[in-house]
Amino acid sequence: MKLIMRSEFDNLRLNPNHSYQADRNGDKQIVKIFANEHLIAKKVTHKKSVRYFGVSNYKEYICDVDDHRSTY
């Protein structure tokens, strides 16, 4: 996995086709994002440090910003 930007991570997290889970252990929290049951990205928060990681082909899973907006 390699470092990615927060906006890219948020794009992956907000995609309705992806699922995610969060785990907390003391000062450390990990949020994992899955597409078709494959891990594609994760966010690691340890104390005040936040890092975002994605698999090498994570850009294939990013969608347009307009896809996340609902129409009312």
N, C-alpha and C positions, 0 to 999 in steps of 0.2 A: 504494500500500500504506500501511497505517496501523499504528501500534504496537498490539500485543496483549500480553496477560499470558502469562507462562511456562506456567501451567497450561493455557491454551487451546492454546498451541503443542504441548505434550506430548500433549494429547488428539488433536490432528490427526496427530501423528507416530505415535502408538500405534495408530491406526485401521488394521486390516488391509486396508482397501480403498484405502489411500493408499500411494504409494511415496515414497521420499526419496533424496537423494544429497547427499554432502558433498564440498566442495572446500576445499583449504588452499593458501594462497599466503603464505609467510612468517609474519607475525604475525596474518594475517587468515584466518578460517575462515567458510565459508558453508554452511549446511544448508538445502536447498530441499525442500519437500513438494509433491507433485503429486497431483491427483485427476483421473483421466481425461486424463492428459498435460497438464493445465493447472496452472500454478503457483498455489498457494493460500496458501502461507506460506513464510517464510524466517527463519532465525536468523543474525545476523551477530555474530561474536565478533572483536574487534580489540583485541589486547593483553589487558587485563582488563575491557573493556567488552563487555557482551552486550545485544543488542537483538533483539526479536522483532517480526516484521511479518506482517500478513495482508491479503489482498485485502478489498475493501469488504464482500463477502458471505461472509466466512469462516465465520460462525456457522452457515450452512447445512450445513457439512461436519462440525461438531462432533457427536459422538455421546455417549450416556450413558456414565458411568464404568463401569457394570456390563458394557457390551459388550466392554471390554478384558480382563476377568478370565476366565481359563479355568476350567472346572469339572473337578475331578478326582474 
